[in-house]
Amino acid sequence: MKALHLILLSLVSALIFSGCQKTPMAPKKRVIDSSLPKVVGLKVLSDITEVGFEWEPKYDERVQGYYVYRSNPKVKSNKLQRVAVIKDRYSSHFVDTRLKPGTLYYYRFSSFENDQVESEPSEMVSISTKRMVPSVAFVKAIVGLPNRVKVIWRPHEYPRVSSYIIERNDLSSTVWEKVATVEGRLSAEYIDRGLKDNYLYRYRVRVKTFDGLVSNPSEIVEAQTKPLPPIVENVRASQNIPKKIVLTWDVSPRKDISYYKVYRALNPLLFYSYHAKTAENRFEDLVNENGKTYYYKVTAVDKDGLESPKQDTPIAGSTLSVPQSVSITSINHDGRSVMLTWMNNDNRAVSYTILKEFDGKEYKLTGIKSLSYKDEDVIPGIEYKYRVVAIDRYGLSSEPSEPILITIPKE
């Protein structure tokens, strides 16, 4: 146990030492001197990408150092090749680095006197590097989030894990994209933001160790982002209410709708600007103009702020226009009064106002319910001008009719 402890303590210093060694090529012809001390008593420890050795140093003054031979699993013949030269006979440790995880290697050591003369090789030592740390054992993707996917996993048990690499792709691609590195072994989640709505994504997780080793990917998990609310249906707009336009629409079938947004434009082809929001499926647009037309689109917004698409075709709404003007059909007098009749061009009229002018002044005769009027307040020899205005039940007044003139002759 003490010797093994010494091995572990010396691995760090051996790493520094081994890192200074260049990978030499073995000579084509080697001279074996059996009188040179043979390397014996090799002890070995393995890690994921490293193998550490310990032996009894040879203090024979002829020994200049040691050769390290290793098999190459990438070569079919798997012959031993010289991989290191240790140029100090007092050395007793060596670490072979940058090996492949989970791979079997064979080693032999020899002492050497010069570049051409070396001892008989040591006994063959076989050692396998440890397998690479597996990825996380549990990973899950949370579905139905707005514009994002939340990936969670169980923190890795291996203490040398330093971070997690999150990779993503979708069904339309075979390429995996690295989207994030989450630092810290105890970290357990990543939220991937700015994603498409109602879109399916796939994720996998790799772990990375403090010495830069990266595991194979975890199992693949899938998650679909939350869809936008459906388009608002059956938008209707009034056209027969004075001074306002009333909008109504069907309640959204989605249960998490927070409110509706109303967009308005003066022309169906112009930009629709945001006008108002309402929690109900009804909105009254107060417009202080008669016969004013606006074009509308309505969207639904859910609790996560996702907004439905606008309608392709806008709905037109307008305030009630004024009644149509009446047409005066006749005017005559009997010498003492003037008889005026007219024709109604709009069935909305409920009363009429007569505008009477003479001597530069105008008078209003209101509350007339019939289509005729007898004006007995006249004086012969004075010219009178009459116009008629129609009034509907909301009090909206038509434009005055065309004026008509009459003068009662003096006797």
BAFI-146371 format. One record per residue: x, y, z of N, C-alpha, C in turn. Coordinates in steps of 0.05 Angstrom, whole numbers, plus 5000, padded with zeros to 4 digits. Atoms other than C-alpha are relative to their C-alpha. Example, Ala and Ser with C-alpha at 12.3 -4.5 7.8 and 13.67 -1.06 7.14 Angstrom:
<rs>
501849765000524649105156501850245000/498449764999527349795143498550225014/
</rs>
This chain:
<rs>
501749765000500050005000501750255000/498249774999505850475016501150054973/498949965027508850344948497950124981/502149895017502150474914499550295006/500349714993501451124953502350164988/497749865012508351324929499550044970/500749985029506051184858498250234995/502049795004500051644865501350275005/498849744994504252194896501950094978/498049935021509252154840498850044973/501249975027504252164783500150284990/500049725009503852924782502750084990/497349935009511353004779500749844975/499450175024511752434728498650124976/501449875023506552804685501750224989/498349795009511153394683502449894985/497650125013517052954667499349884973/500750145025513452534615499250204978/500749805019510853164582502450114986/497649895012518053354568501249814980/498850205018519452724530498850024972/500950015027518952724455499549714993/500650275008515952124421502249914980/497850075018522251794391499349774982/500350235018522751304334502249805008/498050214994526050644350501849964976/498250055022532250504309499349754984/500650245017531650014252501449765011/498450234988537149584284500750085028/499349964972537849524358502049795009/498050184989543649224396499149945028/500850084973541548824457502549915015/497850084982546648784512498849885025/501350154978544448254561501350065027/498749944974549348504612498950265012/501349774989545549154620497749925019/502250084981540749144679497350014987/502750025012533748934659498050135019/502149874984527749334682498149785010/501750204988523848904731498250135021/501849904979518248974781498350234992/501749785009513849434739497449995015/502649964988507849694776498550214983/501549835019502250034738497350075011/502749904994496050454749498950134975/501349885024491050684696497950205008/502249814998486351254688498650004973/501650005025481751464631501750034975/498349955023487151734585503049985007/497250024991493451584624500649735013/499050244986497551004649502650085014/497749944984502651084705501749755007/498250224994508750634717502050075022/497949984980513650524774501849764998/498150225001519950094775502350075019/497649964984526450004813502250124982/497949875017531650494785502649844999/497450145004538250214758502350205003/497849814995544250554787502649934987/497650085015549150194742500950244984/499049765013553750734716499849994969/500250025029552950464645497250094990/502849935007545450604646499750304998/500549715004543751284617497050075004/502949954998536251204620498449754992/501850225006530250794598498450064975/501849995023526350654534497249895008/502750094995518750574536498849924973/501350105025515350144483497149945006/502950044997507950114472498749914974/501550085024503149774425498150224992/501949805011498750194380497549864991/502450145007491649944378498850084973/501049915026490450344314501349854977/498650145021495449924276499349705002/501050285001493149234254502149815012/497950194989499848904271500350035030/499849954972499549214340502849965011/497250034991507149204344500750215020/499049814981510849534400501750214986/498449785010513750214384501050175023/498849844980518350654423498450265002/501649774996514151214453501250215019/498849814981518651534505502949925006/497250034991525951624525500350155026/499649884974527451754598503050025005/497149965001534352044601501250055028/498949984973535951944674499749735014/500250274988537751274706498850015028/501149984973535351544773496950025000/503049995002528151604748498849735006/501450254994523151094771497050024995/502849965005516551364747499650114971/500749895026513251494680496949994996/502950005006506251694658499750044970/500749985029503851564587497350134997/502549835001498552084569498849994972/501549975025493552234514499249734988/500950275010491251514509497050004995/502850025007484551284485498549865023/501550124978479351134539499149714993/501150265003477350414549501549834980/498450145020483050134507502349845013/497850174990487949564519502650074987/497349945010495349734512502049795012/497850174991501749314519502550175002/497649844995508249594547502449815006/497450114992515549394554501950225005/497949804993521349774585502749874996/497250105000528749714575501850235009/498049794994534850084601501850024976/498249965023539750374551502650135008/497449894995547050544548500550234981/499949795020546850954484497749964981/502250015019542351054424499749724988/500150265014544050364396499949765018/499650234982545149934457498050025023/502050004978539649734506499949725012/500250254986538049184555497949824987/502250175008533548594545497450135010/502549874992526248824548498949875026/501350094976522248764611497749804993/502350175006516448284618497850184988/502249865012510448484576497950075021/502149914982505348894615497650084984/502449915014498248954591498250165020/501649834982493749494619497950144982/502249865014487049794597499450275014/500949754989485350514606497149985009/502850014991478850644643498150114980/502049905019472650764605499350295006/500749724997470451474593497550035018/502349954983465651764643497450014983/502549985016458551644618498650275004/501549754998453852224607498049975023/501950004978448252394656498149764996/501850235001443751814674497150074995/502849925003437352204673499950284987/500449735013435252784627497150014990/502849965008428453074612499650284989/500649745012425753644569497150075006/502749914992419654044593498750124976/501549915024414454154539498150235006/502249814997409354704527500850275012/499249744990413555304549500150214977/500149805022413055964510502850074990/497549925013418856074462502549875012/497750124986423355614503499549715007/500150274990424954914526501849995024/498450044975427454734596501049715000/498750264998432354154600501049965028/499050064973433653834667501349735000/498650264998438153264688500949965029/499050064973440852914750503050065001/497249944999447553194772501749755001/498350235003453252724756501449935027/498850094975456252304812503150024999/497150005002463352334785501150285008/499149734989467052894824501750164981/498349855018471553074766498450134977/501649865020465753314723499950295006/499949714996466454054713497750154987/502149865014460854234665498349814983/501850165018455253994619499750154974/500349895027454854104544497349934990/502750045010447854194516500050024970/500150005029446754004444497149984991/502849995009440454114402499949964970/500750005029437553944334497049974998/502950045004430653874303499749784979/500550235017427353344260500850054971/499249945028429353714196503049994996/497149995002436753644212501349765013/498550224988441753094227502550115015/497749874987446853594254499350095028/500449924973447453704328501650265005/498849744995448954424349500450035031/499549934972452354604415498750275006/501549754994447755124446500950125027/499349894974450655204516501949825014/498450144981455754994568499150095028/500949944973453054964639502149925019/497850054982458555024690499049895027/500550104973458654644756498749725000/501150284999457553904771497249985011/502650014987451554044814497850154985/502049875016448054454761498149794988/502050205008441654124738497950094980/501949925020438054534686501250204980/499349805020438554954623497450084986/502349905014433155394591500850114974/499349915028433755474516497850194991/502049795006430356134498500250094971/500149895027428456494435499349804978/500650215019425655884400497450064985/502449975016420155814348497649905016/502550084987412955744371499049744988/501350255010409655054366502049844983/497950135016416254744343501349785017/498850224985419354074362503050014998/497150004998426554064386500949755014/498850234987431153504408502650095014/497749924984436553544461501549755010/498350204987442253134489502150145016/498149884981447453254543502649845000/497350134996454953104547501150125026/498649894977459153174610502950054992/497249935005466053494610501550005027/498450014975471453354662501950235002/498149784995476453834692502449984982/497750035018481853534647499250014971/500849955028477853684584498849774986/501250245013474952994571497050044997/502849975006468052984539498849734995/501350265002463252404546498549974974/502050045022458752094494497450145008/502549864993451852414490498149825016/502150134986446152234535497949904981/502350075017439651954511498850264989/501249775013435752424465497250045012/502749934990429652784493498850214981/501449825018424453184455498150185015/501949824988420253784472498950194979/501249825018415354214434499250265014/500749754988414554954448497050054999/502949944998407855254465499050134974/501049875024403555434404498850275006/501449754997400756124393497049955004/502950034999393556234411498849994972/501250015026388856084353498950274992/501049745010386556654309497150055010/502749924990380457034335498049984977/502050065021374256824297497650195003/502649865002367957184275500150295012/499949724991370057904287497850154985/502249845011364058364276500250295009/499949714993363559124274497450134992/502549865005357459564278500350224979/500149795020355460064224497650185004/502549854997349060364252499650125028/500249884974350760664320501450274999/498849735001352061404328502450035018/497649924985358961644351501749785011/498350224991361860954364499649764982/500050255015363560294332500349775020/500050224980362059664372501149754986/498850255011366559054359499349775018/500450244985364858354380501449774986/498750235012368157674368499549765018/500350244985367956954391502149985022/498150054979371156774457502149794991/497950195008377856414446499649745014/500250274987377655664459502249955020/497850044981384255724497499250115027/500849934973383155754572501950205013/498149834986389356164588500350284986/499949745012387656794548499750225021/500149784981389057424588498450234990/501449775011386357954541500149994970/500149985030384958144469501150284993/499049755010388458684429498650084974/501549905023384859124379501950184984/498449845018388559404319498150154980/501849835016385659964275501650144978/498849865022387160284208497850164985/501949845016383860824164499549884973/500250125026384960414102500749705003/499450294996384859654095502849924991/497450075010391559674060502250145016/498049854984395060124111500949835024/499050134976398959924173497950015022/501950024978394659684231501450065026/498749934975396760034294498449905024/501350094975395259794365498250235010/501949804992389060154389499049965029/501150054973386459824453500349715008/500250284992386159194495497649985019/502450054983380258884532500049715009/500250274990379058274575497549864990/502550125010372258164544500149974969/500150045029370357944474498250214987/501649775009367358634461501650255005/498749744996370059334451498450224986/501349775012366860014439502050214993/498149805010370960484397498450274998/501449745000368461194413501250184978/499149845023368861614350498150254998/501649765000366462334351499650114971/500649925027364762344277497749834990/502250155012358662144237500949884974/499350135025359461634181503049954997/497150055001366761504200500649704999/499550295004369560834176502949945009/497450114993375360444207500049714994/499650285005378259764193501549875024/499050124974379859284250501049714996/499150274996383658654267500349955030/500050064971383458304335501749755005/498450234992388457834368499549935029/500250104972388457414432502849975011/497450024987394257444482499749825025/500350194978395356874531501750105024/498749924975398256904602503050014998/497249995004405256794575500950224980/499449795019404757384527500149924971/500250085028403956974464497550114987/502149875014399657324414499249854975/501050145024395257004361500650154975/499749855026396057174287497550184996/502349825008391757744259498549874978/501650095022386157604211501250094973/499049925027388057614137498350234989/501949805011381858024120498950175023/501049834978380058624164496950024999/502949954999372958784186499650305001/500549725002370159464169497750075019/502149904984366059854219499850304997/500449715003363060554217498050105019/502149874985359261044258497650064982/502449955015352161204238500350274985/499949755016351861724182497550165006/502449834997346962304183497849914981/502150075019340162194150500450144974/499949875026339462344077498350265000/501549755001336963034059497249954987/502750025012329563124042499950164974/500549855025326963393976497450155002/502449845000322063973976498549964974/501550075024316563783928498150234991/501849785009312064393929500150235020/500449774983311165093957498150194987/502049815011305265573947498850165023/501249834979301266093984497150054993/502949925004293966313992499650295006/500149714996295667044002500450085029/499649944971296066984078502049805013/498250214988300366354090501449864977/498450165019305465914056499749705007/500350294996304365164046502649874988/497550135008310764744042499749705003/500050304999311163994026502749894991/497550125008317063534019499849695001/500050295001318962814007502449905016/497950124983322962394056501649804983/498350185015328962044024501449795018/498750184981330861654087497949935021/502150084981326161244131500950035029/499149964972330361414192498850255013/501049754989327262104199497649965018/502250014982322662184259498850285004/501049724998321862944257501650174981/498749825019323763544216500250285012/499549724993326464244226500050164974/500049835024324864804177501750255007/498349764998330065344168498850224983/501549795013326465994150501750265001/498449765001330266614127498550234987/501049755013328067324112501350235014/498749764990330968014121502749955013/497350064990337867704133500149845026/500150164976335567294193499049724995/500850285003334566544202498549925025/501750104978329166214245499749704996/500350295001328265494263497249935010/502650114993321465154264500449705005/499350274992322464494302497649835007/502050194990318663874322497849934981/502050065020314963794257500049704994/500350295002312363074250499049924972/501150085026308963094182501950094977/498549935024311463184110499150274988/500949745010308263864104499850205023/500249794979307864524141498750254988/501449755008303365134137501150235017/498849774986306965774155498250244997/501949785000301966304174501350265009/498649764991307066784201501750124977/498849885023308567124136498850274994/500949735008307867834108500350034970/499949965029306167984036502250204993/497949825010311668313996502849945010/497450084990317367974034500849734989/499050265011321667424003500949825023/499350204980322266794045501649774987/498450235010327366234037499649775021/500550234983325765544064502049774993/498550255003330164934076499049805022/501150204981328164284111502349805008/498050194989332563844156498649765013/501150244987330963124175501549935025/498850084974332262884247499349715005/500650284994333062144265499749975031/500650054972331661814333502450055018/497649944984338861934356500550305001/499549725001338262674342501950094978/498249935021342762654281498450154978/501349835019340963194231501249964972/499150015028341263134155501050274991/499349755013344263654111497450134992/502549865009338964194095499449944971/500850045028334964094032500850244983/499549775017335964533972498050225007/501949784992333065223988498050064978/502149925018326665463957498950275009/500849734994324266193953497150044993/502849935006317266483955499550285011/500949734991314267183960497050024996/502949965003306867333974499650294989/500349735011304867913930498250175018/501849824985301768523963497450034985/502649975013294368633949499950274986/
</rs>
